[in-house]
Amino acid sequence: MPKQTRRIAIGVAVLAGAVTLAACGSDKKDAADSPSTAGGGDNKPVASSVNWPAPADASAQVKAAGLPMLGQEGQVLHIHSHLDVFVDGKAVTVPAEIGIDVAKQQISPLHTHDTSGVVHIESPVQADFTLGQFMTEWNVPIGNDVLGTFKTGGGKELHVYVNGKEQTGDPAKIKLGAHDEIAVVYGAPADKVQVPSTYSWPEGL
């Protein structure tokens, strides 16, 4: 897609009853050492029954994340990261329109357009954006011992990887970088997940 300024028009088109917004164009160990395929692989992982939809009140969640709602996508910082989430060895869908308030026609600098897992970071100012901010916008909190409605313990673990490397410390503080592949893996060690280290980026992203 062309890298040019795209605006959320005041009169957005309504198609099939839905308002659509134009889409824009410290390491610990290797993921290969970690126990479904994702992130651009040929074999798609088994889909999880876990369903965490985009919040009904996007603006409230964006505010909770400490971010502003904008009338158009920013262009001072324009990068993309990709997020994969696995629960009990199965892939959880990252929903479309996280950080987008269709009714108010406003958008966060941190948002999704579709269910590909691509996180758009489009800000009018230079700033760092974190995994924790995005997960707050999604209303799926993440921390050292929590992922959404799940907690660690009782044989369940939480691991987070960036470009195939396991991260230490608070996962909420992980910075979203250009073309980073982030994988969040929750479950028992027996729930084997082939952690993706890259994502096959579409041309223009």
N, C-alpha and C positions, 0 to 999 in steps of 0.2 A: 504494500500500500504506500502511496506517496507520503513522504514526511513533510507535510504542510499543515498550516494551522487549520484545525477543525473545530467548529463551534457547535455548541448545543443550541440549536435554533429555538427561538421562542415558540414557533409553531412546528413542533416535531410531527412527523408523519405517523398516522395510526394505521397499522396493517394487521388484519386478522384480530382486531381487538386489543393489540398490544402496542405500546409505544416503544419504538426502537430508537436507539442512539447510535450514531455512526461510530464505528470502531476506528481507532487510529492505526494509523499504521503504529580461632586458633585450631588447627587441624589435630585430629586425634588418631584416626586410622582410616584405611581405605574402605569404601563401601563394599568392595569385592570381598572383604573379610567378613561381611555381615550376611547373616542369613537373609511371582508375578513380574513382570517387565513393564517399564513405563518410560515416559520422557523421551519419546521418539523411537522407541524400539519397535520391532516388527510385530511382536506378540503383546497384545494388550492384557493388562492384569484383570483378574476377576473383580467385578464391581461389588462394592460393599453395600449392605442393606442400610448402613448408617446414612441418614439424610439430614444434612445441616443446610437448609435453604438460605438464600440471601434474606437479611432482615426486612421486615415489613416497613420499618421506619429507618431508612438508610441514614437520614440526617442525624438522628439521635446517636447512632452507632459511630458515625464519623466524628461527632462532637466528643463522644466518650474516648475516642482514639487521640483526641487533642489536635485534630486536623480541621481545616476550613472546608466549607462547601463553596464551589466556584460556579460562575455562570458559563465557563468554557474551560476546556482542557488547557493547562499551562504548557509553555514551550521552552522555558528557560532550562528546565531539566526534563529530558524526554528519554526515558530508558524503559526496559522491560525485564522482569524476572519471571521464572516459571516455578509453580508450586505443585508438588505431588503430595497427597496425604494418604497414608495407609493405616487402616485399623484392622487388627487381627488378620493381617496378611492380605487384605483386600483394599482396593482403591476407592477412596471417597471422592465424589465429584465436588470440585470447586465451582460454585454456582456463578452464573452470569449476574451482572449488575450489582455486585458488591460495591458499595461506595457511590452508587448512583441513585439519586432521588428523582424518579421519572415524573412524579406528580408535580414536584416543585421545579423540575428542569434544572437541577443543580448536580454537580459532580465533585467528588473528592479528588485531590491530586493522586490518590492511591485507589485504584479501582480495577474491576474486571468488566469486559464486554460480553464474554461468552463462557462456555464451560471447558475451554481448552486448558485451563490452569495458568494461562498467561496473566500476569499481574502488570498492569500499566502504571508507570510512575511518571506523571506529567504535571509538573509543578511550575508556577509562575516565578518561583524563587529557588535558588540552590539550597538544598537541605538533604539531610539523611532521613530515610524512611526505613522502618523496621518491620520484621515479621510480626512482632507483637501488635503494632498498629494495624496491620492488615487483618490479623486474626480478631482484633477487637471490632473492626468494621464488620467482619463476618459474624460477630457474636459467637465465636468459638475460641474462648480464651486458651492461651498456651503459657506454660511455665515449666519449671523444672519437674513438677510432678502432676501436671494436669494438661489435658487436651480436651477442650469442649466439656462434655459431660463425663469424661473418663478420668480416672486417677490412677497413678502408678501404685504398685504394691500387689500382693497376692499373686505374684508371678508375672505381672504386667509391667512393661518398661516403656519408656519414651526416649527415642533417639532422633536427632535432627542432623541432616547432612547438607552441606553446601558443595556442589560440584563433586559429589562422591566422597567427601571427607567429613567424618563425624565431628560435630562441634561440641565444645564443652561450655559450661556456664549456662546462664539464663537464655533459653531459645528466643524469648520475646525480644531480646536486644540484638538479634542478628540483623545486620544491615542488608537491605535489598540492593544488590548490585546489578549492573548491566549484564544481561544474559546469564545470570546465575540460575542454576538448577537447584532448587531447595526441595528436599524430601523430608517429610515429617512421618515418622514410623512409630506407631503405638501397638503394643501387643506382647504376647509371650515370645521368648526366644525361638520357640518351635514354629511360630508363624513366619516362615521364611519369606523374605522380601528381597528381590533383586533391586537394590537401590540404584536409581538412575544417576549418572554423573553428568549427563548432558541432555539437552533438549534440541530437537530438530526445528530450528526457528524458520518460520515462513519468511519469504523474501520481503524486505521492507520493515521488519521488526527488529 
